[in-house]
Amino acid sequence: GAGVSQTPSNKVTEKGKYVELRCDPISGHTALYWYRQSLGQGPEFLIYFQGTGAADDSGLPNDRFFAVRPEGSVSTLKIQRTERGDSAVYLCASSPRGGGDTEAFFGQGTRLTVV
Amino acid sequence: GEDVEQSLFLSVREGDSSVINCTYTDSSSTYLYWYKQEPGAGLQLLTYIFSNMDMKQDQRLTVLLNKKDKHLSLRIADTQTGDSAIYFCAEAFSGNTPLVFGKGTRLSVIA
């Protein structure tokens, strides 16, 4: 695709439910990042993949959050037992190889609302 | 981004220059970035500066870095209504470390 694609664009779920958010990075990009942006805040790092492996998951807030990237391309962020505080825009970014001097391209995000 | 601070709002007249300021706390930051976010759109990288540089210019954009004071600024010359957006300052330490963002500065351009 032309850019990073995230689906769905909007997701409303009930408290306690399980959700999956999908990210399709730019083809060939080995690095993939997940961020969470709450209202009025900047994006906060969740997890970073280099290829299939999670190189840094220090930003995941608790064990209800999990992410996978089994084939080194598409990634899924999974949230169990959702809470109202999980409501935010979840952003995905990819870059050709990672590294500070390479641009990370962001998707438009998935707006998650937990009611 | 508790380690990166920005003022929340800036309002300028069309045609004037805008200066958006940012302070960061970690002197080991290697790369400093400016991102733009328009309503309903993803983050767009505007420019970045390596920590051993003092200034970088790219068309209407000028980035100034004062490493001693840990202060970064973005100057937009001849500001246009299309520049209205939220601008985020971000830092990265090196390699593949994730970006640390500020809360963003909302720029409003008055015609």
Interface residues (C-beta under 8 A of the other chain):
Chain A: G3 V4 A31 Y33 Y35 G40 Q41 G42 P43 E44 F45 Y48 Q50 A55 D56 G59 L91 A93 G98 G99 G100 D101 E103 A104 F105 F106 G107 Q108 G109
Chain B: G1 V4 T30 Y31 G40 A41 G42 L43 Q44 L45 Y48 F50 F88 A90 A92 F93 S94 G95 N96 T97 P98 L99 V100 F101 G102 K103 G104
